[in-house]
Amino acid sequence: MAGGRTFEPGALVLSAGSLPRATFRDRVRAAAAGGFAGISLWVRHDERDDTPEAERRAMLADAGLAVAELEALSDVLAAPATIARAGEREQTCHRIATALGARSISVVHGPGAPLDVALAADAFGAICDRAAAHGLLAHVEFWPGSRADLATAVAIVRRAARPNGGLLVDSWHLARTGVGLDAVGDAPIVAVQLSDGPLAADGDYMDETMHRRRIPGEGEFDLVGLVRGLDARGVTAPIGVEVLSGALAELPPIEVGRRLGAATRAVLARAREGR
């Protein structure tokens, strides 16, 4: 896989969604306390954070952390303008990558009419090409109900066929899609996010997704099997821990970081026991 900041295989990343209201400083402190190797950033957080870039670089360096995913470019795959030039949000991602370093850009799409796969692949290919110029990977994050659901996301990535492009596999969306990793086929997986939850959906999908995920190991998902499947495919991407939870969001960030780090390492240990 070409491009992208280097992380040790399977390194843990504290995803922005686990601390949706935390400051950059608190996010860094939480990740360090939890033994993470990096953090992901929501670009909308950056857009309202006036912490100087030099200060943020120093915080990351002092904590021994790196930036993984930059999230997210939304609803750009159906726009012909995406092929010609980077939009404002994409330019912000490039600026952050230049200032702080980063591994990848995430691309997501909302619900609605089906995507034109040819157009979407051209758009994603253009995003990948511009990302490569900034040393970044790019990935499509599928979710059920999205115009870029799993089957469509796989088709887009395959057709774009960029060396720095692939899929983001999120355990929550994969479980709710109701399929296993086999459905991904040979499409490259370049980013991973873990959370847990009940096997049966409970109410509105987006409400559950954004507010009611569970800590790895505290739900019913087969995360051990998922990790083993990713290992068997040779996926070496860092593992983002993305637990969007109203209950967690009320806790001190350092406590969240510690709980998520310990819980996820326990899941990984079970998955790799005896190896």
Secondary structure, 3 states (H helix, E strand, C coil): CCCCCCCCCCCEEECHHHCCCCCHHHHHHHHHHCCCCEEEEEHHHHHCCCCCHHHHHHHHHHHCCEEEEEEEEECCCCCCHHHHCCCHHHHHHHHHHHHHCCCEEEEECCCCCCCCHHHHHHHHHHHHHHHHCCCCEEEEECCCCCCCCHHHHHHHHHHHCCCCEEEEEEHHHHHHHCCCHHHHCCCCEEEEEECECCCCCCCCHHHHHHHECECCCCCCCCHHHHHHHHHHCCCCCCEEECCCEHHHHCCCHHHHHHHHHHHHHHHHHHHCCCC
